[in-house]
Amino acid sequence: MDIRDLDRRAIESTGGIIDKLTDDQLDLPTPCDKWTVRDVIAHMVENNQRTIERLTGAAPQAGDDVRRDYRTSAAALTSAFADDAAMEAPFEMPVIGRTVPGSTALTVHFADVLVHGWDLARAIGADIALDPELVEAAVGIVGQFPDVPELWSDDSNVFKPRLAAGGDADPQERLLALTGRRADWTA
């Protein structure tokens, strides 16, 4: 399946959660240590802006509503990657210290957006079953990330250390464990 399609579907899944958030919910804690709902959305917006700037030289600026900024920046990112040249464009990934094709950068974006959708749902106390096809794809992607402390540590800005998933864990529980999250997290 085309990573652009997977990414669009993850954007929509997470966007559906964001669209329903109230102002009061923006300050709730999330499974991402020290980040509120607002912070998680702002992180995704900043990632979108940084990616768009690398591809096109300019990105939409954030306003005063992270929910709207998410939709605006996500639409601009999707538009930028609609160009096949963006999929092959060199994309610097400072965390792993190398340059990758844009398509690889988009796989990272896809997994990040999908998992943060779960974070947001859990922050507001919702149980969420992510799209199984998206989860399976994300497990395959995240499972291939290099095992370096820059990605997987308590000091990392990317993921906490991977957690063990039991032998009976479903794909979503495996994805959460791979990204350092406990499936039973509550505020």
N, C-alpha and C positions, 0 to 999 in steps of 0.2 A: 504494500500500500504506500502511496505517496506521502512522505512526511508532511508536506504542506496540508494535505487533507487531515491528517492526524492532529496537526497543530491547530488548524481552524476549529476542529471539533473540541479540542481541549479549551481553546479560547472561549468558545460558546458555552461549554459546560461550566467553566469557572465564572464567566460573565453572567450566566443565569443566577448564580448565587450572589454575585456582587450587586446585580440589579435590584435584588430584594432587600438589601441591607438598609436598615434605618440609620439615622444619624447617631443614635445612642449606641448601636452595635459597633460602630467604627472604633470605639475605645476598649472593646473587650480583648482580653488576652487570647493568644493563639498557641498552638503547639510549637511555634517557632519562638524559642526563648527570647524574652525581652521585646518581642514585637507584638503590637496590637493588630487588630484587623486592618486599621488604616495603614500601619507600617507595611504589612504584607502586600497590600494593594499598591502602595507607593513603590515598593521594591519591584513589583512586576512592571509598573509603569516605567521606572528607571531602566530596567532591563530592556524593555521595548524601545525606549528612546535611544539608549546606547547602541543597540543593534541597528536601528534605522539610520542613525548618524554614521555608523561604520559603512553601511551599504550605500547610502544616498548623499551623505554630507549634511543633512538637516533633518530634524525630527520635530513633530508638533510639541510645543511647550506645554508643560503642566499648568493647570488652572487651580481653582480652589475646591474642586470636588474630585477626589480620587476615583470615585465610581465612573464619572464621565471621562476622566483622564485615561482610565483603563480601556474603555471602549474606543476612544479616539486613537490612542497609541497602538492598540491591538489591530485596529483597522489599517493603520498606516504600515505596520509591520507586515501584515498579510499582503497588502498591496505591493510592498517592496519585494517580497519573496515570490510574487506572481511572475516576475521576470526570471526566466531560466538562468540568465547570467548571474543573478544573485546567489543561486544555488552552487555555483562554481567559484564565486568570488573568494579571495583569501580573507580569512576572518581570524584575527588574533584572539587567542584564548589565554589571557595572562595567568589564570589559575593553574593551567597545566603547562604553561610555558612554551606553547607552540602555536603555529598557524594552521588552521583547518579550513576546509571548504565551507561555504555558507550553509550547505545542507547539513553538515555536522553541527554547526551552531544552532540550526533550527531544531535538531533532535534534542539538544539540551533545553532549549526554550520550551518545547512541547512537554517534556517531563516536568520541568519546573512549574509551568502553569497548571498542569493537571494535578500535581501533588498540592500546590497551594490552594486549589479549589477545595480539596479535602480539608486543609487547615482552616479555611474560612468557614466551611460548614460545621466543623467540630467546634469552632470558637462560639458559634451561636447555638450550640447544643443540638445540632441536627445530625442524625445518622445519614450517611450518604453512601450509596453504592455507585461508585464510578463506573462508567461504561466499560464492560469487561474487555472489549477489543482494545480500547485505549490503555487499560491497565496492563494487558499482556504485552503490548508494544512498549510501554514504559518500563516494565520489568526487564525486557530484553535490552533496552537502551541503557538504563541505569546500571544494570549488572555488568556492562562493558566499560563503565567509567574506570579510569586507572585508580588503583588502590594507593593513593598518595595522601599524606597528612594535610596537604593544602585543601583537599576535598573532604576528607573524612576525619574530623577531630572536634573536640570540644571548642577549640580555638578557631575553627574554620568558619568562614563566612558563607560556605556552601551547604555542607551537611554535617550533622552530628555523626558520631561513629555509628556504623551499621549495627543493627540489632539482629539477634538470632530470631528467625521465624520457625515456629514449630513445624514438624513434618505434616501436620494437618492444616497448615495455614493456606488460606485461599490466595489467589493472585493479588488481590488488593492488600491483604495483610503482608504479603511478601514485599510488595512495592513500598509500603509504609516502613517496614523494617529495614529495607535497603537504604532508605533515606533518613534513618535514625528516628522514626516516629513509632509510637505505641498506638496500636489500633484502638485501644480503650481510653485514649487521652480524654480528660475532661478538665475544664477550667478549675 
